[in-house]
Each structure stands twice: as C-alpha cells, then as structure tokens.
Amino acid sequence: MFPQTPEKLRTWLSQLAAAVFSDGAKQHYRSWMGRLVALSAIAAAVWLGAYTVQRIDQQPRTHDAFLYADTVGIAPDVSGRIIRLHVRDNQRVAKGDLLVEIEPEPFELRVRQARAQVAALQAQIALTTRQVDAQSTGADAVATQVGRARSQLALARETIARLEPLLEKGYVTSQQIDEARTNVRTAETALTASTQQARQARQAIGDTDSLAAQLNGTQASAALAERDLRNTKIRAPFDGLVVGQDSGEGAYAAIGRPMFTLIKTDEWYAVGNFRETELPQITVGAPATVWLMSDHNRPIKGHVDSLGWGVRPMDSGGPSLPAVGRTLSWVVVAQRFPVRIRLDNPPASAMRIGATASVLVRPGDAK
C-alpha cells in the first residue's frame, strides 16, 4: 500500500530509488549504454565508408592536380644585339605587341647587297638577250645565203644537164661544157661553205637560261635577307604573360635561345592525376569542378578536355612521357594518369601555372 502522508511518501520514494539505482544497477546500465553507443558508431562508420566509396566511384576526385597553360619560349630567328626590350617580367601582352628589337643594320646591309646582285643579274640578262637577238639575226642572214647557194647549185646542175646532150650535135662547144661543170662545182663549194657558216651561227647563239637560274637563286637570297630583317622585330604570337625573363638591352640574342617565356592566357587547364581504376568513369566532355588551394572557397567550372594515354614507367628513362610517381613503393597501388580539364571562364587573378588544385569529375552529366 502507498503511504498516506507526504513525509512517508518521500521516504518510500527515496528507498525505491536507492533500490533501483544501486551500484550494481548503475554499472549494468552504463555497460549496456556503452555497448549501444559503440555499435552505433561502428554502424555509422561502415555506412559512411560505403557511401564515400560509392560517391568516389561515381564522381572521381583527386587532390593531386595543378594548373597548366600552354607556353612558348620566345627565341629569335636571327642573332644580334638587343637594342630595345619592350616588356618586363610578369607583364601582360596582347597578340601582335612588339616585344624585342634586334639591331637591324647588318640585316639592312644584307638586303641591299642581295638586291644589288639581283639588279646586276637582271642587267646582264638584258644585255645577253640583246646579244642573242643579234646572233639570231646573223644566223637568219646566213640561212638566207644557204638558200641562195642551193638555188645557184640547182641552176648550175640544170644548165649542165641541158648542154651535155647538145655537145654531140655540135650546138655547144667543149669549153661551154667545161664552164658549166665548173659552175656546178663552184655552187657546191659555196653551198657547203654557207651550210657550215649557218651551223656555226646557230651554235654561237647564246641563251639566258643559266643567268635566269642564277637570278632565281639571288632573288631567293634577297627574300631571305628581307625576312631576316623583318625578324629583327619580335612580336607576341598570342595574348599572354611574360615570365622567366633573363635578357636585357645590350645582350646578344642567339638564334633559338629563349629570352623569356610567354604563357598563353586565353586557355587554362587543370591537370589532375587520377587512378587508372577511375579512368573508365571519366569521359571527354564530362563537367568538372576545380578548387584552388589559394582560393578553395571559389569553385571553378570546367570540362574534361582529354585523358592521358601514357606515363613514364618507374625507374625507366623511356620516351618523353609524363612522370607520375607512385606514393607507396612497398605495396601494389593503382597507377595514376593525367586528365586535362579545360577551365570555363577562370578568374584571371588566380591563374598561375603549377598552382595546387583539386578536381572533381561528374561523368554522369557528360555531354
């Protein structure tokens, strides 16, 4: 029966609480609650791990990435002294801007020399052409003489042919026959001489073929000299940033030796190294998101531009391939291959080649 008075009720409740929450009961309760919490934590960890693996498989992600842009080493096509340097390190330039001027005087002199050689050959060809015309005219005159000698020979032969039958009949004398035969021999000799003269005249006619070939070579040399003169002024091939400048005014620029590097700033990429097991999930055109270590709160949108088809094997010189090392050499780990992400409208102020980045690819949304 319950106590009837408040004092007895309080006493009864105190005794009941003491009996229920005795030391043994408290210890059992705490042990049971500890096991429940441990099991809950294990279950949550298993679920979180499975969910993470599933998300990674569906949306490959890597923190092994960096920013990249195409670069060109600005090197001269001609050697000479730098007289003007119109850029400085880390300066932005536009396509067509004048970057470097090399001393033009030696190249101007070569152009003048080549042009003078062209003019000399052209004059020589004109003179030779006139001489050839004169020789051709003389050869034509000799050819006319050959024709006249043939006509005279034909006439002399016809004459002797008419006179010989008349000798037996006494209509002509032997002297007339002798004179006619002499005329035939004389005409034959004249024809032979004229023919030889005509042959010599034709052989003496010159030509301008060799001079024309020399003129073509000289004109090509002049064009190369003019090209070298134009190349004394080096202009920007595209919009970009000047970096790595190590030459100044007064320095000697050598052919093929870069004076500085120009970064192409209108196209930026993030190159992420993904495990080979993730590559089947990545397709060209798939949207991607890039985070920079310098500004991780601002995601940059992009899309997969290309997937790498080869890396340099470990401990091998091999061909010129990207070198992507494996972080664990004592266990078998998946090789990583570079995947190039083309950035869409990246912030110009944050774009630096080699900057650390993270990349997330969403292959399910590939176009």
C-alpha positions as CSV (number, residue, x, y, z in Angstrom):
1,M,0.0,0.0,0.0
2,F,1.2,3.5,-0.8
3,P,2.0,5.8,2.2
4,Q,-0.8,8.0,3.2
5,T,1.2,11.1,4.3
6,P,3.6,13.2,2.3
7,E,6.5,12.5,4.7
8,K,6.0,8.8,4.4
9,L,5.7,9.1,0.5
10,R,9.0,10.9,0.2
11,T,10.7,8.3,2.4
12,W,9.2,5.5,0.3
13,L,10.4,7.1,-3.0
14,S,13.9,7.5,-1.6
15,Q,14.0,3.9,-0.6
16,L,12.8,2.8,-4.0
17,A,15.3,4.9,-5.9
18,A,18.1,3.6,-3.7
19,A,17.0,0.1,-4.5
20,V,16.6,0.7,-8.3
21,F,19.8,2.7,-8.8
22,S,22.1,0.7,-6.7
23,D,25.7,0.4,-7.6
24,G,25.2,-2.9,-9.5
25,A,22.2,-1.5,-11.4
26,K,24.1,1.7,-12.4
27,Q,27.1,-0.4,-13.6
28,H,24.9,-2.6,-15.7
29,Y,23.1,0.4,-17.2
30,R,26.4,2.1,-18.1
31,S,27.8,-1.1,-19.7
32,W,24.6,-1.5,-21.8
33,M,24.7,2.1,-22.9
34,G,28.4,1.9,-23.8
35,R,27.8,-1.2,-26.0
36,L,24.9,0.6,-27.7
37,V,27.0,3.7,-28.4
38,A,29.9,1.5,-29.8
39,L,27.6,-0.5,-32.0
40,S,26.0,2.7,-33.3
41,A,29.4,4.3,-34.0
42,I,30.6,1.2,-35.9
43,A,27.4,1.1,-37.9
44,A,27.7,4.8,-38.8
45,A,31.4,4.3,-39.8
46,V,30.5,1.4,-42.0
47,W,27.7,3.3,-43.7
48,L,29.8,6.4,-44.1
49,G,32.6,4.3,-45.6
50,A,30.3,2.6,-48.1
51,Y,28.7,5.9,-49.0
52,T,32.1,7.5,-49.5
53,V,33.3,4.7,-51.7
54,Q,30.1,4.8,-53.8
55,R,30.5,8.6,-54.2
56,I,34.1,8.3,-55.2
57,D,33.3,5.6,-57.7
58,Q,30.5,7.7,-59.2
59,Q,32.4,11.0,-59.1
60,P,36.2,10.6,-59.3
61,R,38.1,13.2,-57.4
62,T,41.8,13.9,-56.8
63,H,43.8,16.4,-54.8
64,D,46.9,15.6,-57.0
65,A,46.3,18.3,-59.5
66,F,47.8,21.6,-60.7
67,L,47.0,24.4,-63.1
68,Y,48.5,24.4,-66.6
69,A,48.6,26.6,-69.7
70,D,50.5,26.3,-73.0
71,T,53.8,28.2,-73.0
72,V,56.2,29.3,-75.7
73,G,59.8,30.2,-75.3
74,I,60.3,33.4,-77.2
75,A,63.5,32.9,-79.1
76,P,64.8,35.0,-82.1
77,D,65.1,33.7,-85.6
78,V,68.2,35.9,-86.1
79,S,71.2,36.6,-84.0
80,G,72.2,40.1,-82.9
81,R,72.4,42.7,-80.2
82,I,69.2,43.6,-78.4
83,I,68.7,47.3,-78.8
84,R,65.2,47.6,-77.3
85,L,63.3,45.4,-74.9
86,H,59.6,46.5,-74.7
87,V,58.5,44.1,-72.0
88,R,59.4,43.2,-68.4
89,D,58.9,40.1,-66.3
90,N,55.2,39.3,-65.4
91,Q,53.8,41.8,-67.9
92,R,50.7,41.1,-69.8
93,V,50.9,41.5,-73.6
94,A,48.4,41.3,-76.5
95,K,48.8,39.5,-79.7
96,G,51.0,41.5,-82.1
97,D,52.6,43.6,-79.5
98,L,56.3,44.5,-80.1
99,L,58.4,42.6,-77.6
100,V,62.0,42.8,-78.7
101,E,64.1,44.7,-81.3
102,I,67.4,43.4,-82.5
103,E,70.0,45.7,-84.2
104,P,68.8,45.9,-87.8
105,E,71.8,47.4,-89.5
106,P,73.7,44.2,-90.5
107,F,70.4,42.8,-92.0
108,E,69.7,46.0,-93.9
109,L,73.1,45.8,-95.5
110,R,72.5,42.2,-96.5
111,V,69.2,43.2,-98.1
112,R,70.9,46.0,-100.0
113,Q,73.7,43.6,-101.1
114,A,71.1,40.9,-102.3
115,R,69.1,43.5,-104.1
116,A,72.2,44.8,-105.9
117,Q,73.0,41.2,-107.0
118,V,69.5,40.9,-108.3
119,A,69.8,44.1,-110.3
120,A,73.2,43.1,-111.7
121,L,71.9,39.8,-113.0
122,Q,68.8,41.4,-114.4
123,A,71.0,43.9,-116.4
124,Q,73.3,41.0,-117.5
125,I,70.2,39.1,-118.7
126,A,69.0,42.1,-120.6
127,L,72.4,42.5,-122.3
128,T,72.7,38.8,-123.1
129,T,69.2,38.9,-124.5
130,R,70.2,41.7,-126.9
131,Q,73.3,39.7,-127.9
132,V,71.2,36.6,-128.6
133,D,68.8,38.7,-130.7
134,A,71.8,40.0,-132.8
135,Q,73.2,36.5,-133.1
136,S,69.8,35.2,-134.2
137,T,69.6,37.9,-136.8
138,G,73.0,36.9,-138.2
139,A,72.1,33.3,-138.2
140,D,69.0,34.1,-140.2
141,A,71.1,36.1,-142.8
142,V,73.4,33.1,-143.1
143,A,70.4,30.8,-143.6
144,T,69.3,33.1,-146.4
145,Q,72.8,32.7,-148.0
146,V,72.4,28.9,-147.8
147,G,69.1,29.1,-149.6
148,R,70.7,31.3,-152.3
149,A,73.6,28.8,-152.7
150,R,71.2,25.9,-153.1
151,S,69.3,27.8,-155.8
152,Q,72.6,28.6,-157.7
153,L,73.6,24.9,-157.4
154,A,70.3,23.8,-158.8
155,L,70.6,26.2,-161.7
156,A,74.1,25.1,-162.5
157,R,73.1,21.4,-162.5
158,E,70.1,22.2,-164.8
159,T,72.4,24.1,-167.1
160,I,74.9,21.3,-167.5
161,A,72.1,18.8,-167.9
162,R,70.8,20.9,-170.9
163,L,74.2,21.5,-172.5
164,E,75.6,18.0,-172.4
165,P,73.1,16.5,-175.0
166,L,73.9,19.4,-177.3
167,L,77.6,18.7,-177.4
168,E,77.3,15.6,-179.6
169,K,75.2,17.6,-182.1
170,G,77.7,20.4,-182.2
171,Y,75.4,23.1,-180.9
172,V,77.8,23.8,-178.0
173,T,81.5,23.7,-177.6
174,S,83.5,21.7,-175.1
175,Q,84.6,25.0,-173.5
176,Q,81.0,25.8,-172.7
177,I,80.6,22.4,-171.1
178,D,83.7,22.9,-169.0
179,E,82.5,26.2,-167.8
180,A,79.1,24.7,-166.9
181,R,80.7,21.9,-164.9
182,T,83.0,24.5,-163.2
183,N,79.9,26.5,-162.2
184,V,78.4,23.3,-160.7
185,R,81.5,22.7,-158.6
186,T,81.6,26.3,-157.6
187,A,78.0,26.2,-156.5
188,E,78.5,23.0,-154.5
189,T,81.5,24.6,-152.7
190,A,79.5,27.7,-152.0
191,L,76.6,25.7,-150.6
192,T,78.9,23.7,-148.3
193,A,80.6,26.9,-147.0
194,S,77.2,28.5,-146.4
195,T,75.9,25.5,-144.6
196,Q,78.9,25.4,-142.3
197,Q,78.5,29.1,-141.6
198,A,74.9,28.7,-140.8
199,R,75.6,25.8,-138.4
200,Q,78.3,27.9,-136.7
201,A,76.0,30.9,-136.4
202,R,73.3,28.8,-134.8
203,Q,75.8,27.3,-132.4
204,A,77.0,30.7,-131.5
205,I,73.6,31.8,-130.4
206,G,73.7,32.1,-126.6
207,D,70.8,31.8,-124.1
208,T,69.9,33.3,-120.8
209,D,68.8,30.0,-119.1
210,S,71.8,29.8,-116.8
211,L,71.5,33.5,-115.9
212,A,67.8,33.1,-115.2
213,A,68.6,30.2,-112.8
214,Q,71.2,32.5,-111.1
215,L,68.6,35.2,-110.9
216,N,66.1,32.9,-109.2
217,G,68.7,32.0,-106.6
218,T,69.7,35.6,-106.0
219,Q,66.0,36.6,-105.6
220,A,65.6,33.8,-103.1
221,S,68.6,35.1,-101.2
222,A,67.1,38.6,-101.2
223,A,63.8,37.3,-99.9
224,L,65.6,35.5,-97.1
225,A,67.6,38.7,-96.3
226,E,64.3,40.7,-96.1
227,R,62.8,38.0,-93.9
228,D,65.7,38.2,-91.5
229,L,65.3,42.0,-91.4
230,R,61.6,41.6,-90.5
231,N,62.6,39.1,-87.8
232,T,64.7,41.7,-86.0
233,K,61.4,42.8,-84.5
234,I,59.8,40.1,-82.4
235,R,56.1,40.3,-81.7
236,A,53.7,38.4,-79.4
237,P,52.1,35.4,-81.2
238,F,49.2,35.5,-78.8
239,D,47.8,37.2,-75.7
240,G,49.9,36.1,-72.8
241,L,52.1,36.8,-69.8
242,V,55.8,37.3,-69.9
243,V,57.7,35.1,-67.3
244,G,61.3,34.0,-66.8
245,Q,62.9,37.0,-68.5
246,D,66.7,36.7,-68.4
247,S,67.9,39.1,-71.1
248,G,68.1,42.8,-71.3
249,E,69.0,45.6,-73.6
250,G,72.6,45.3,-74.9
251,A,72.6,41.5,-74.5
252,Y,73.4,39.3,-77.5
253,A,70.4,37.3,-78.7
254,A,71.3,33.9,-80.3
255,I,69.1,32.0,-82.7
256,G,66.9,29.5,-81.0
257,R,67.9,30.6,-77.4
258,P,64.7,31.7,-75.5
259,M,64.9,35.1,-73.9
260,F,61.8,34.6,-71.9
261,T,58.6,32.5,-71.8
262,L,55.2,33.6,-72.9
263,I,52.2,32.0,-71.1
264,K,49.1,31.6,-73.3
265,T,46.4,33.1,-71.0
266,D,43.3,32.6,-73.1
267,E,43.2,28.8,-72.3
268,W,43.7,27.4,-68.8
269,Y,43.7,23.8,-67.7
270,A,43.8,21.8,-64.5
271,V,45.7,18.6,-64.9
272,G,44.6,16.0,-62.4
273,N,46.3,12.6,-61.8
274,F,43.5,10.0,-61.4
275,R,43.9,6.4,-60.6
276,E,43.7,4.0,-63.5
277,T,40.7,2.3,-61.9
278,E,38.8,5.6,-62.2
279,L,39.5,6.3,-65.8
280,P,36.6,4.2,-67.2
281,Q,34.3,6.5,-65.3
282,I,35.7,9.6,-66.9
283,T,34.7,10.7,-70.4
284,V,35.8,13.6,-72.6
285,G,33.3,16.4,-72.3
286,A,32.2,15.5,-68.7
287,P,31.7,18.5,-66.5
288,A,34.2,19.0,-63.7
289,T,34.8,21.3,-60.8
290,V,38.2,22.6,-59.7
291,W,39.2,24.1,-56.4
292,L,42.4,26.0,-55.9
293,M,44.4,25.8,-52.7
294,S,44.9,29.6,-52.8
295,D,41.1,30.1,-53.1
296,H,39.3,26.9,-52.0
297,N,36.0,28.7,-51.4
298,R,35.5,29.6,-55.1
299,P,34.8,26.6,-57.3
300,I,35.8,26.9,-61.0
301,K,33.7,25.1,-63.6
302,G,35.3,23.2,-66.5
303,H,35.0,20.1,-68.6
304,V,37.3,17.1,-69.4
305,D,39.4,18.0,-72.4
306,S,41.4,14.8,-72.8
307,L,42.7,11.7,-70.9
308,G,46.3,10.7,-70.8
309,W,47.3,7.7,-72.7
310,G,50.7,7.0,-71.2
311,V,53.0,7.8,-68.3
312,R,56.7,7.1,-67.9
313,P,57.3,3.7,-66.2
314,M,59.1,3.8,-62.9
315,D,62.9,3.7,-63.0
316,S,62.9,4.0,-66.7
317,G,64.2,6.7,-69.0
318,G,61.7,5.7,-71.6
319,P,60.1,8.0,-74.1
320,S,59.1,11.6,-73.4
321,L,56.0,10.8,-71.3
322,P,54.5,12.5,-68.2
323,A,56.2,11.3,-65.0
324,V,53.6,10.4,-62.3
325,G,55.1,8.7,-59.3
326,R,53.5,6.2,-57.0
327,T,53.4,7.3,-53.4
328,L,53.7,3.7,-52.0
329,S,56.5,1.6,-53.4
330,W,56.1,-1.3,-50.9
331,V,52.6,-2.3,-52.0
332,V,50.9,-2.6,-55.3
333,V,48.9,0.6,-55.9
334,A,47.0,1.8,-59.0
335,Q,48.9,3.9,-61.4
336,R,47.7,7.4,-61.9
337,F,47.2,9.0,-65.3
338,P,46.9,12.7,-66.1
339,V,43.4,14.0,-67.1
340,R,43.3,17.5,-68.6
341,I,40.4,19.7,-67.5
342,R,39.6,22.8,-69.7
343,L,38.5,25.6,-67.4
344,D,35.5,27.7,-68.3
345,N,35.9,31.4,-67.6
346,P,38.5,31.0,-64.9
347,P,39.4,34.0,-62.7
348,A,42.5,35.6,-64.3
349,S,43.9,36.8,-61.0
350,A,44.1,33.2,-59.7
351,M,45.6,31.6,-62.7
352,R,49.2,30.5,-62.2
353,I,51.0,27.6,-63.8
354,G,51.7,24.9,-61.2
355,A,49.2,26.1,-58.6
356,T,47.9,23.3,-56.4
357,A,44.3,22.3,-57.2
358,S,41.7,19.6,-56.5
359,V,39.4,18.2,-59.3
360,L,36.0,16.6,-59.1
361,V,34.6,15.0,-62.3
362,R,30.9,14.2,-62.7
363,P,30.8,11.6,-65.5
364,G,27.1,11.1,-65.3
365,D,26.5,14.5,-66.7
366,A,28.8,14.2,-69.7
367,K,27.6,15.8,-72.8
